[in-house]
Amino acid sequence: MARYYRYKLPPWARHCLFVFEKVLLPIVIFQLIRTLLIPTTFDVLLSGILIGLIIAFYLEWI
């Protein structure tokens, strides 16, 4: 399994990754509230994908 080290990326890509990581949490919170209020299949799938991304960032898989 190939592991990607974020510090070996070019500076512009590393900056984009850090910005995406910081912006992801408010998006996940909004999506979870939306899923609780109006649960559609798309909302549940999108919430699952976003939570998976949060876990991947937290465990530093990305």
Secondary structure, DSSP 8 states (H G I E B T S, - for coil): -----GGGS-HHHHHHHHHHHHHHHHHHHHHHHHHHHS--HHHHHHHHHHHHHHHHHHTT--
